[in-house]
Amino acid sequence: MSITETDDEGFGLVEVMVSMMLFAILLLATIAVLLSAIKVSARNSAVESATQWAAEQVDTAHASVAGLDYSKACPKWTDLVSAGAPANRHDARGLTMKMVVTADSTPVNCLTATVPPVVQYKVTVVEAAHPTHVLATSTTKIALGLE
């Protein structure tokens, strides 16, 4: 009996090249998923910062007229509306955000109303570089003159 020798020892060049190509394709797919996750994380961070800023501004509007009678709340509201939006703000990642404030003007009968007049206050935060990209919006109604 004779033992025949085979020429099949280990991997050949073709097998190594095919496995390297498959590894490269899988690596590219993984990198694409990671880049997508990073973009989503950055967007979520910007939305969170914008939402917090909008909520702070709405709270400031409420606090400026809270607990005041008509004679003080109505002029205070007029000052708040004429003040406009605060300066631009940067989030933790360096994105510049711009606030747009829309508010009802002080009602004509504010000082003589028998019931507290209700005004609407809306805050929208957008990307400063792209004003059509809305990051957050907050709308509230405020009763003027509730003591």
DSSP file (Angstrom, degrees, kcal/mol; ACC not computed):
  #  RESIDUE AA STRUCTURE BP1 BP2  ACC     N-H-->O    O-->H-N    N-H-->O    O-->H-N    TCO  KAPPA ALPHA  PHI   PSI    X-CA   Y-CA   Z-CA
    1    1 A M              0   0    0      0, 0.0     2,-0.4     0, 0.0     0, 0.0   0.000 360.0 360.0 360.0 135.1    0.0    0.0    0.0
    2    2 A S        -     0   0    0      2,-0.0     2,-0.6     0, 0.0     0, 0.0  -0.936 360.0-132.8-118.8 142.5    1.2    3.4   -0.9
    3    3 A I        -     0   0    0     -2,-0.4     2,-0.4     1,-0.0     0, 0.0  -0.804  21.9-140.9 -93.3 126.3    0.1    6.6    0.6
    4    4 A T        -     0   0    0     -2,-0.6     2,-0.4     1,-0.0    -2,-0.0  -0.706  12.5-132.4 -89.4 136.9   -0.6    9.3   -2.0
    5    5 A E        -     0   0    0     -2,-0.4     2,-0.3     2,-0.0    -1,-0.0  -0.697  17.4-146.5 -88.7 137.6    0.4   12.8   -1.3
    6    6 A T        -     0   0    0     -2,-0.4    -1,-0.0     2,-0.1     0, 0.0  -0.698  13.0-140.3-101.8 158.3   -2.1   15.5   -1.9
    7    7 A D  S    S+     0   0    0     -2,-0.3     2,-1.0     1,-0.1    -1,-0.1   0.200  73.0 105.8 -96.8  13.8   -1.3   19.0   -3.0
    8    8 A D        +     0   0    0      4,-0.0     2,-0.6     0, 0.0    -1,-0.1  -0.715  36.8 152.4-103.8  84.8   -3.9   20.6   -0.7
    9    9 A E        -     0   0    0     -2,-1.0    -2,-0.0     2,-0.0     2,-0.0  -0.928  59.7 -45.1-116.8 107.8   -2.1   22.2    2.2
   10   10 A G  S    S-     0   0    0     -2,-0.6     2,-0.3     2,-0.0     0, 0.0  -0.240  97.5 -23.3  75.3-160.5   -3.8   25.2    3.9
   11   11 A F        -     0   0    0      1,-0.1     2,-0.1    -3,-0.0    -2,-0.0  -0.637  59.4-137.9 -90.7 145.0   -5.6   28.1    2.2
   12   12 A G     >  -     0   0    0     -2,-0.3     4,-1.9     1,-0.1     5,-0.2  -0.432  31.0 -99.7 -91.6 173.0   -4.8   29.1   -1.3
   13   13 A L  H  > S+     0   0    0      1,-0.2     4,-2.3     2,-0.2     5,-0.2   0.857 121.2  54.5 -62.4 -37.7   -4.4   32.7   -2.5
   14   14 A V  H  > S+     0   0    0      2,-0.2     4,-2.4     1,-0.2    -1,-0.2   0.919 107.7  49.1 -65.5 -43.7   -7.9   32.7   -4.0
   15   15 A E  H  > S+     0   0    0      1,-0.2     4,-2.4     2,-0.2    -1,-0.2   0.911 111.4  49.4 -62.9 -42.1   -9.5   31.7   -0.7
   16   16 A V  H  X S+     0   0    0     -4,-1.9     4,-2.2     1,-0.2    -1,-0.2   0.914 111.7  48.9 -63.5 -43.6   -7.6   34.3    1.2
   17   17 A M  H  X S+     0   0    0     -4,-2.3     4,-2.1     2,-0.2    -2,-0.2   0.897 111.3  49.6 -64.8 -41.0   -8.6   37.1   -1.3
   18   18 A V  H  X S+     0   0    0     -4,-2.4     4,-2.4     2,-0.2    -2,-0.2   0.922 111.7  48.2 -64.2 -44.2  -12.3   36.1   -1.2
   19   19 A S  H  X S+     0   0    0     -4,-2.4     4,-2.1     1,-0.2    -2,-0.2   0.876 111.1  51.0 -67.4 -35.1  -12.3   36.1    2.6
   20   20 A M  H  X S+     0   0    0     -4,-2.2     4,-2.2     2,-0.2    -1,-0.2   0.884 109.8  50.6 -66.2 -37.9  -10.6   39.5    2.7
   21   21 A M  H  X S+     0   0    0     -4,-2.1     4,-2.1     2,-0.2    -2,-0.2   0.918 110.7  48.2 -66.3 -43.2  -13.2   40.8    0.3
   22   22 A L  H  X S+     0   0    0     -4,-2.4     4,-2.2     1,-0.2    -2,-0.2   0.903 111.3  50.8 -63.3 -40.6  -16.0   39.5    2.4
   23   23 A F  H  X S+     0   0    0     -4,-2.1     4,-2.3     1,-0.2    -1,-0.2   0.899 109.6  50.6 -63.3 -41.1  -14.4   41.1    5.5
   24   24 A A  H  X S+     0   0    0     -4,-2.2     4,-2.4     2,-0.2    -2,-0.2   0.892 109.5  50.3 -64.7 -40.7  -14.1   44.4    3.7
   25   25 A I  H  X S+     0   0    0     -4,-2.1     4,-2.0     2,-0.2    -2,-0.2   0.924 112.3  46.9 -64.7 -44.2  -17.8   44.4    2.7
   26   26 A L  H  X S+     0   0    0     -4,-2.2     4,-2.2     1,-0.2    -2,-0.2   0.884 111.6  51.9 -64.1 -38.7  -18.9   43.6    6.3
   27   27 A L  H  X S+     0   0    0     -4,-2.3     4,-2.4     2,-0.2    -2,-0.2   0.910 108.7  50.0 -64.7 -43.0  -16.6   46.3    7.6
   28   28 A L  H  X S+     0   0    0     -4,-2.4     4,-2.2     2,-0.2    -1,-0.2   0.898 110.4  50.1 -63.0 -40.5  -18.0   48.9    5.2
   29   29 A A  H  X S+     0   0    0     -4,-2.0     4,-1.9     2,-0.2    -1,-0.2   0.906 111.1  49.3 -64.0 -40.8  -21.6   48.0    6.2
   30   30 A T  H  X S+     0   0    0     -4,-2.2     4,-2.3     1,-0.2    -2,-0.2   0.905 110.1  50.6 -65.5 -41.6  -20.7   48.3    9.9
   31   31 A I  H  X S+     0   0    0     -4,-2.4     4,-2.6     1,-0.2     5,-0.2   0.897 108.3  53.0 -63.3 -40.5  -19.1   51.7    9.4
   32   32 A A  H  X S+     0   0    0     -4,-2.2     4,-2.0     1,-0.2    -1,-0.2   0.904 109.9  47.9 -61.9 -41.7  -22.2   52.9    7.5
   33   33 A V  H  X S+     0   0    0     -4,-1.9     4,-2.1     2,-0.2    -2,-0.2   0.907 112.0  49.9 -65.5 -42.0  -24.4   51.9   10.5
   34   34 A L  H  X S+     0   0    0     -4,-2.3     4,-2.1     2,-0.2    -2,-0.2   0.909 110.0  49.8 -64.1 -43.1  -22.0   53.6   13.0
   35   35 A L  H  X S+     0   0    0     -4,-2.6     4,-2.1     1,-0.2    -1,-0.2   0.899 110.4  50.8 -63.4 -40.0  -22.0   56.8   11.0
   36   36 A S  H  X S+     0   0    0     -4,-2.0     4,-2.2    -5,-0.2    -1,-0.2   0.905 109.5  50.6 -62.9 -41.7  -25.8   56.8   10.8
   37   37 A A  H  X S+     0   0    0     -4,-2.1     4,-2.2     1,-0.2    -2,-0.2   0.873 108.7  52.0 -64.9 -37.3  -26.0   56.3   14.6
   38   38 A I  H  X S+     0   0    0     -4,-2.1     4,-2.2     2,-0.2    -1,-0.2   0.907 109.6  49.3 -65.6 -41.7  -23.6   59.2   15.2
   39   39 A K  H  X S+     0   0    0     -4,-2.1     4,-2.2     2,-0.2    -2,-0.2   0.910 111.9  48.2 -64.1 -42.3  -25.7   61.5   13.0
   40   40 A V  H  X S+     0   0    0     -4,-2.2     4,-2.6     2,-0.2    -2,-0.2   0.898 110.8  51.7 -64.6 -40.3  -28.9   60.5   14.8
   41   41 A S  H  X S+     0   0    0     -4,-2.2     4,-2.1     2,-0.2    -2,-0.2   0.908 110.1  48.7 -63.5 -42.3  -27.2   61.0   18.2
   42   42 A A  H  X S+     0   0    0     -4,-2.2     4,-2.1     2,-0.2    -2,-0.2   0.904 112.1  48.7 -64.6 -41.4  -26.1   64.5   17.2
   43   43 A R  H  X S+     0   0    0     -4,-2.2     4,-2.5     2,-0.2    -2,-0.2   0.921 111.0  50.1 -65.0 -43.4  -29.6   65.4   15.9
   44   44 A N  H  X S+     0   0    0     -4,-2.6     4,-2.4     1,-0.2    -1,-0.2   0.880 109.4  52.0 -62.9 -37.5  -31.2   64.1   19.2
   45   45 A S  H  X S+     0   0    0     -4,-2.1     4,-2.3     2,-0.2    -1,-0.2   0.911 110.5  47.9 -64.2 -42.5  -28.7   66.2   21.2
   46   46 A A  H  X S+     0   0    0     -4,-2.1     4,-2.4     2,-0.2    -2,-0.2   0.904 111.9  49.5 -65.3 -41.7  -29.6   69.3   19.3
   47   47 A V  H  X S+     0   0    0     -4,-2.5     4,-2.5     2,-0.2    -2,-0.2   0.901 110.7  50.6 -64.6 -40.9  -33.4   68.7   19.7
   48   48 A E  H  X S+     0   0    0     -4,-2.4     4,-2.2     2,-0.2    -2,-0.2   0.925 112.1  46.5 -63.1 -44.6  -32.9   68.1   23.4
   49   49 A S  H  X S+     0   0    0     -4,-2.3     4,-2.2     1,-0.2    -2,-0.2   0.907 114.0  48.3 -63.7 -42.0  -31.0   71.4   23.8
   50   50 A A  H  X S+     0   0    0     -4,-2.4     4,-2.5     2,-0.2    -2,-0.2   0.889 110.7  50.8 -66.4 -39.9  -33.6   73.3   21.7
   51   51 A T  H  X S+     0   0    0     -4,-2.5     4,-2.3     2,-0.2    -1,-0.2   0.906 110.9  48.8 -64.2 -41.8  -36.5   71.8   23.7
   52   52 A Q  H  X S+     0   0    0     -4,-2.2     4,-2.2     2,-0.2    -2,-0.2   0.908 111.9  48.9 -64.3 -42.1  -34.9   72.8   27.0
   53   53 A W  H  X S+     0   0    0     -4,-2.2     4,-2.0     2,-0.2    -2,-0.2   0.911 111.6  49.2 -64.7 -43.2  -34.2   76.4   25.7
   54   54 A A  H  X S+     0   0    0     -4,-2.5     4,-2.3     1,-0.2    -2,-0.2   0.915 110.8  50.2 -62.7 -42.9  -37.8   76.8   24.5
   55   55 A A  H  X S+     0   0    0     -4,-2.3     4,-2.5     1,-0.2    -1,-0.2   0.895 108.7  52.5 -63.7 -39.3  -39.2   75.5   27.8
   56   56 A E  H  X S+     0   0    0     -4,-2.2     4,-2.2     1,-0.2    -1,-0.2   0.910 109.7  48.9 -61.1 -42.0  -36.9   78.0   29.7
   57   57 A Q  H  X S+     0   0    0     -4,-2.0     4,-2.0     2,-0.2    -2,-0.2   0.898 111.2  48.7 -67.2 -40.3  -38.3   80.9   27.6
   58   58 A V  H  X S+     0   0    0     -4,-2.3     4,-2.4     2,-0.2    -1,-0.2   0.912 111.2  50.8 -64.9 -42.0  -41.9   79.8   28.1
   59   59 A D  H  X S+     0   0    0     -4,-2.5     4,-2.7     1,-0.2    -2,-0.2   0.891 108.6  52.3 -61.8 -39.1  -41.2   79.6   31.9
   60   60 A T  H  X S+     0   0    0     -4,-2.2     4,-1.8     2,-0.2    -1,-0.2   0.901 108.8  50.1 -63.2 -41.2  -39.7   83.1   31.8
   61   61 A A  H  X S+     0   0    0     -4,-2.0     4,-0.8     2,-0.2    -2,-0.2   0.930 113.0  46.1 -63.5 -45.5  -42.8   84.4   30.1
   62   62 A H  H >X S+     0   0    0     -4,-2.4     4,-1.2     1,-0.2     3,-0.9   0.935 112.8  50.0 -60.1 -47.2  -45.1   82.8   32.6
   63   63 A A  H 3< S+     0   0    0     -4,-2.7    -1,-0.2     1,-0.2    -2,-0.2   0.800 100.8  64.0 -65.4 -29.6  -43.0   84.0   35.6
   64   64 A S  H 3< S+     0   0    0     -4,-1.8    -1,-0.2     1,-0.2    -2,-0.2   0.783 118.6  23.5 -69.0 -25.0  -42.9   87.6   34.3
   65   65 A V  H X< S+     0   0    0     -3,-0.9     3,-1.5    -4,-0.8    80,-0.4   0.410  91.3 124.3-118.4  -0.1  -46.6   88.1   34.7
   66   66 A A  T 3< S+     0   0    0     -4,-1.2     3,-0.1     1,-0.2    81,-0.1  -0.398  81.9   5.3 -67.3 133.7  -47.5   85.4   37.3
   67   67 A G  T 3  S+     0   0    0     79,-0.8     2,-0.3     1,-0.2    -1,-0.2   0.537  98.2 126.7  76.2   7.0  -49.2   86.7   40.4
   68   68 A L    <   -     0   0    0     -3,-1.5    -1,-0.2    78,-0.2    77,-0.2  -0.718  56.8-125.4 -97.2 147.9  -49.6   90.2   39.1
   69   69 A D    >>  -     0   0    0     -2,-0.3     4,-3.1    78,-0.1     3,-1.2  -0.300  40.1 -90.0 -79.4 174.9  -52.9   92.1   39.0
   70   70 A Y  H 3> S+     0   0    0     75,-0.4     4,-2.1     1,-0.3    42,-0.1   0.882 123.6  59.1 -53.4 -44.3  -54.1   93.7   35.7
   71   71 A S  H 34 S+     0   0    0      1,-0.2    -1,-0.3     2,-0.2    40,-0.1   0.756 119.4  28.4 -62.8 -24.5  -52.4   97.1   36.3
   72   72 A K  H <> S+     0   0    0     -3,-1.2     4,-1.7     2,-0.1    -1,-0.2   0.769 117.7  55.0-103.2 -34.9  -49.0   95.4   36.5
   73   73 A A  H  X S+     0   0    0     -4,-3.1     4,-2.5     2,-0.2     5,-0.2   0.895 103.8  54.1 -69.5 -40.7  -49.4   92.3   34.3
   74   74 A C  H  X S+     0   0    0     -4,-2.1     4,-2.0    -5,-0.3    -1,-0.2   0.945 112.4  41.4 -64.4 -49.1  -50.6   94.2   31.2
   75   75 A P  H  > S+     0   0    0      0, 0.0     4,-2.2     0, 0.0    -1,-0.2   0.887 114.3  53.9 -63.7 -36.1  -47.6   96.6   30.9
   76   76 A K  H  X S+     0   0    0     -4,-1.7     4,-2.2     1,-0.2    -2,-0.2   0.903 108.3  49.4 -62.7 -40.9  -45.3   93.7   31.8
   77   77 A W  H  X S+     0   0    0     -4,-2.5     4,-2.7     2,-0.2     5,-0.2   0.904 108.2  53.3 -65.0 -41.2  -46.7   91.7   28.9
   78   78 A T  H  X S+     0   0    0     -4,-2.0     4,-2.1     1,-0.2    -2,-0.2   0.912 110.3  47.8 -59.9 -42.8  -46.3   94.6   26.5
   79   79 A D  H  X S+     0   0    0     -4,-2.2     4,-1.4     2,-0.2    -1,-0.2   0.907 111.3  50.8 -63.5 -41.9  -42.6   94.8   27.6
   80   80 A L  H  X S+     0   0    0     -4,-2.2     4,-0.8     1,-0.2    -2,-0.2   0.913 111.2  47.4 -62.8 -43.9  -42.1   91.1   27.1
   81   81 A V  H >< S+     0   0    0     -4,-2.7     3,-0.6     1,-0.2    -1,-0.2   0.902 113.0  48.1 -66.1 -40.8  -43.7   91.1   23.6
   82   82 A S  H 3< S+     0   0    0     -4,-2.1    -1,-0.2     1,-0.2    -2,-0.2   0.736  99.6  68.8 -73.9 -20.6  -41.6   94.1   22.5
   83   83 A A  H 3< S-     0   0    0     -4,-1.4    -1,-0.2    -5,-0.2    -2,-0.2   0.824  86.4-167.8 -67.1 -30.5  -38.4   92.5   23.9
   84   84 A G    <<  -     0   0    0     -4,-0.8    -1,-0.2    -3,-0.6    16,-0.1  -0.345  36.5 -22.2  75.9-158.1  -38.4   89.8   21.2
   85   85 A A        -     0   0    0     14,-0.1     3,-0.1    16,-0.1    15,-0.0  -0.546  67.0-109.7 -90.7 152.7  -36.3   86.7   21.2
   86   86 A P        -     0   0    0      0, 0.0    13,-0.4     0, 0.0    -1,-0.1  -0.191  49.5 -75.8 -70.4 171.7  -33.0   86.3   23.1
   87   87 A A        -     0   0    0      1,-0.1     0, 0.0    11,-0.1     0, 0.0  -0.168  63.6 -77.5 -64.4 161.7  -29.6   86.1   21.3
   88   88 A N        -     0   0    0     -3,-0.1     2,-0.3    10,-0.1    10,-0.2  -0.168  48.3-151.4 -58.6 155.1  -28.6   82.9   19.5
   89   89 A R  E     -A   97   0A   0      8,-2.2     8,-3.8    -3,-0.1     2,-0.4  -0.945   5.4-137.9-131.7 150.9  -27.3   80.0   21.6
   90   90 A H  E     -A   96   0A   0     -2,-0.3     6,-0.2     6,-0.2     2,-0.1  -0.892  17.0-140.7-108.4 138.7  -24.8   77.2   20.9
   91   91 A D    >   -     0   0    0      4,-2.1     3,-1.8    -2,-0.4   -45,-0.1  -0.276  40.3 -85.4 -86.4-177.5  -25.5   73.6   22.0
   92   92 A A  T 3  S+     0   0    0      1,-0.3    -1,-0.1   -47,-0.1   -46,-0.0   0.748 129.0  50.4 -62.4 -25.0  -22.8   71.3   23.4
   93   93 A R  T 3  S-     0   0    0    -51,-0.1    -1,-0.3     2,-0.1   -47,-0.0   0.399 122.2-102.1 -96.0   2.6  -21.8   70.2   19.9
   94   94 A G    <   +     0   0    0     -3,-1.8     2,-0.3     1,-0.3    -2,-0.1   0.498  68.8 149.6  94.3   3.5  -21.4   73.7   18.6
   95   95 A L        -     0   0    0      1,-0.1    -4,-2.1    33,-0.0     2,-0.5  -0.566  44.2-132.7 -72.4 129.5  -24.7   74.0   16.6
   96   96 A T  E     -A   90   0A   0     -2,-0.3    32,-2.7    -6,-0.2    33,-0.5  -0.737  24.4-164.9 -86.8 125.2  -25.9   77.6   16.6
   97   97 A M  E     -AB  89 127A   0     -8,-3.8    -8,-2.2    -2,-0.5     2,-0.4  -0.864   5.9-156.5-112.6 144.9  -29.6   77.8   17.4
   98   98 A K  E     - B   0 126A   0     28,-3.0    28,-2.9    -2,-0.4     2,-0.4  -0.954   9.3-142.6-120.7 138.8  -31.9   80.8   16.8
   99   99 A M  E     - B   0 125A   0    -13,-0.4     2,-0.5    -2,-0.4    26,-0.2  -0.858   8.9-164.9-104.5 135.3  -35.2   81.4   18.8
  100  100 A V  E     - B   0 124A   0     24,-3.3    24,-2.7    -2,-0.4     2,-0.5  -0.982   9.2-162.7-117.3 122.5  -38.2   82.9   17.1
  101  101 A V  E     - B   0 123A   0     -2,-0.5     2,-0.5    22,-0.2    22,-0.2  -0.912   8.6-175.8-111.1 129.0  -40.9   84.2   19.5
  102  102 A T  E     + B   0 122A   0     20,-2.9    20,-3.3    -2,-0.5     2,-0.4  -0.991  14.7 168.4-121.6 124.8  -44.5   84.9   18.4
  103  103 A A  E     - B   0 121A   0     -2,-0.5    18,-0.2    18,-0.2     2,-0.1  -0.987  37.4-110.3-139.6 146.2  -46.8   86.4   21.0
  104  104 A D        -     0   0    0     16,-2.5   -23,-0.1    -2,-0.4     2,-0.1  -0.462  42.4-114.3 -66.5 144.1  -50.2   88.0   21.0
  105  105 A S        -     0   0    0      1,-0.1    15,-0.1    -2,-0.1    -1,-0.1  -0.352  46.2 -77.1 -73.9 164.9  -50.1   91.7   21.6
  106  106 A T        -     0   0    0      1,-0.1    -1,-0.1   -32,-0.1     4,-0.0  -0.443  56.7-109.7 -63.9 127.8  -51.6   93.0   24.8
  107  107 A P    >   -     0   0    0      0, 0.0     3,-1.6     0, 0.0     4,-0.2  -0.264  19.1-124.7 -60.1 146.1  -55.4   93.1   24.5
  108  108 A V  T 3  S+     0   0    0      1,-0.3     3,-0.4     2,-0.1     4,-0.1   0.880 111.5  46.2 -59.3 -40.3  -57.0   96.6   24.2
  109  109 A N  T 3> S+     0   0    0      1,-0.2     4,-1.4     2,-0.1     3,-0.4   0.093  76.8 121.1 -91.3  24.5  -59.3   95.9   27.2
  110  110 A C  T <4 S+     0   0    0     -3,-1.6     3,-0.3     1,-0.2    -1,-0.2   0.892  77.8  40.3 -57.7 -44.5  -56.5   94.4   29.3
  111  111 A L  T  4 S+     0   0    0     -3,-0.4    -1,-0.2    -4,-0.2   -40,-0.1   0.712 123.3  39.6 -80.1 -19.1  -56.9   96.9   32.2
  112  112 A T  T  4 S+     0   0    0     -3,-0.4    -2,-0.2    -4,-0.1    -1,-0.2   0.400  83.7 124.5-110.2   2.3  -60.7   97.0   32.1
  113  113 A A     <  -     0   0    0     -4,-1.4   -43,-0.1    -3,-0.3    -3,-0.0  -0.308  53.0-148.8 -66.3 144.9  -61.5   93.3   31.5
  114  114 A T  S    S+     0   0    0      1,-0.1    -1,-0.1     2,-0.1    -3,-0.0   0.728  88.6  37.7 -84.9 -23.6  -63.8   91.6   34.0
  115  115 A V  S    S-     0   0    0     31,-0.0    -1,-0.1     0, 0.0    31,-0.0  -0.933 107.2 -88.3-122.0 151.3  -62.0   88.3   33.4
  116  116 A P        -     0   0    0      0, 0.0    29,-0.1     0, 0.0     2,-0.1  -0.356  45.3-122.2 -60.0 127.2  -58.3   87.9   32.9
  117  117 A P        -     0   0    0      0, 0.0    27,-3.1     0, 0.0     2,-0.5  -0.443  22.4-137.9 -68.3 144.8  -57.4   88.2   29.2
  118  118 A V  E     - C   0 143A   0     25,-0.2     2,-0.3    -2,-0.1    25,-0.2  -0.907  20.8-173.4-108.9 129.8  -55.7   85.2   27.7
  119  119 A V  E     - C   0 142A   0     23,-2.8    23,-3.1    -2,-0.5     2,-0.4  -0.874  19.1-127.2-120.5 153.8  -52.7   85.6   25.4
  120  120 A Q  E     - C   0 141A   0     -2,-0.3   -16,-2.5    21,-0.2     2,-0.4  -0.819  18.4-169.4-103.9 141.7  -50.8   83.1   23.4
  121  121 A Y  E     -BC 103 140A   0     19,-2.9    19,-2.5    -2,-0.4     2,-0.4  -0.991   5.8-175.1-132.1 121.6  -47.0   82.8   23.5
  122  122 A K  E     -BC 102 139A   0    -20,-3.3   -20,-2.9    -2,-0.4     2,-0.5  -0.972   6.0-168.7-125.5 131.0  -45.1   80.6   21.0
  123  123 A V  E     -BC 101 138A   0     15,-3.2    15,-2.8    -2,-0.4     2,-0.4  -0.972   4.7-176.2-118.4 128.3  -41.4   79.8   20.9
  124  124 A T  E     -BC 100 137A   0    -24,-2.7   -24,-3.3    -2,-0.5     2,-0.5  -0.993   9.2-158.5-124.4 130.7  -39.8   78.1   18.0
  125  125 A V  E     +BC  99 136A   0     11,-3.1    10,-3.0    -2,-0.4    11,-1.6  -0.942  19.2 172.2-111.3 126.5  -36.1   77.1   18.0
  126  126 A V  E     -BC  98 134A   0    -28,-2.9   -28,-3.0    -2,-0.5     2,-0.4  -0.799  42.8 -89.0-125.2 165.8  -34.4   76.6   14.6
  127  127 A E  E     -B   97   0A   0      6,-1.7     6,-0.3     3,-0.7   -30,-0.2  -0.651  34.5-140.0 -72.5 130.7  -30.9   76.0   13.3
  128  128 A A  S    S+     0   0    0    -32,-2.7    -1,-0.1    -2,-0.4   -31,-0.1   0.875 102.2  47.2 -62.6 -37.5  -29.4   79.5   12.7
  129  129 A A  S    S+     0   0    0    -33,-0.5    -1,-0.2     1,-0.3   -32,-0.1   0.777 125.0  30.8 -75.0 -26.1  -27.7   78.3    9.5
  130  130 A H    >   -     0   0    0     -3,-0.2     3,-2.5     3,-0.1    -3,-0.7  -0.742  68.3-175.9-133.5  83.9  -30.9   76.7    8.2
  131  131 A P  T 3  S+     0   0    0      0, 0.0    -1,-0.1     0, 0.0    -3,-0.1   0.619  81.9  63.4 -61.4 -12.2  -34.0   78.6    9.5
  132  132 A T  T 3  S+     0   0    0      1,-0.1     2,-1.2    -6,-0.1    -2,-0.0   0.622  81.4  88.9 -85.7 -11.3  -36.3   76.0    7.9
  133  133 A H    <   -     0   0    0     -3,-2.5    -6,-1.7    -6,-0.3     2,-0.4  -0.724  69.2-160.5 -88.1  95.2  -34.9   73.2   10.2
  134  134 A V  E     +C  126   0A   0     -2,-1.2    -8,-0.3    -8,-0.2     3,-0.1  -0.632  16.6 178.3 -79.6 127.1  -37.2   73.5   13.2
  135  135 A L  E     -     0   0A   0    -10,-3.0     2,-0.3    -2,-0.4    -9,-0.2   0.804  64.9  -4.7 -96.3 -37.5  -35.6   71.8   16.3
  136  136 A A  E     -C  125   0A   0    -11,-1.6   -11,-3.1   -86,-0.1    -1,-0.4  -0.992  53.3-165.8-157.9 150.5  -38.3   72.5   18.9
  137  137 A T  E     -C  124   0A   0     -2,-0.3     2,-0.4   -13,-0.2   -13,-0.2  -0.998   5.9-178.2-139.3 138.6  -41.6   74.4   19.3
  138  138 A S  E     -C  123   0A   0    -15,-2.8   -15,-3.2    -2,-0.4     2,-0.4  -0.985   3.3-176.3-139.4 127.7  -43.5   75.3   22.5
  139  139 A T  E     +C  122   0A   0     -2,-0.4     2,-0.3   -17,-0.2   -17,-0.2  -0.968   8.5 166.7-125.3 139.2  -46.8   77.1   22.7
  140  140 A T  E     -C  121   0A   0    -19,-2.5   -19,-2.9    -2,-0.4     2,-0.4  -0.961  28.7-131.8-144.4 161.9  -48.7   78.2   25.8
  141  141 A K  E     -C  120   0A   0     -2,-0.3     2,-0.4   -21,-0.2   -21,-0.2  -0.958  21.9-161.9-115.6 138.0  -51.6   80.4   26.8
  142  142 A I  E     -C  119   0A   0    -23,-3.1   -23,-2.8    -2,-0.4     2,-0.6  -0.974  12.1-142.2-124.8 130.1  -51.1   82.9   29.6
  143  143 A A  E >   -C  118   0A   0     -2,-0.4     3,-0.7   -25,-0.2     2,-0.4  -0.812  21.2-143.5 -90.0 122.6  -53.9   84.6   31.6
  144  144 A L  T 3  S+     0   0    0    -27,-3.1   -74,-0.1    -2,-0.6     3,-0.1  -0.708  76.4  21.6 -88.5 133.8  -52.9   88.2   32.4
  145  145 A G  T 3  S+     0   0    0    -80,-0.4     2,-0.7    -2,-0.4   -75,-0.4   0.626  73.4 145.0  91.1  14.7  -54.0   89.6   35.8
  146  146 A L    <         0   0    0     -3,-0.7   -79,-0.8   -81,-0.2    -1,-0.3  -0.769 360.0 360.0 -83.5 119.3  -54.5   86.4   37.8
  147  147 A E              0   0    0     -2,-0.7    -1,-0.1   -80,-0.1   -78,-0.1   0.459 360.0 360.0 -90.6 360.0  -53.4   87.2   41.3
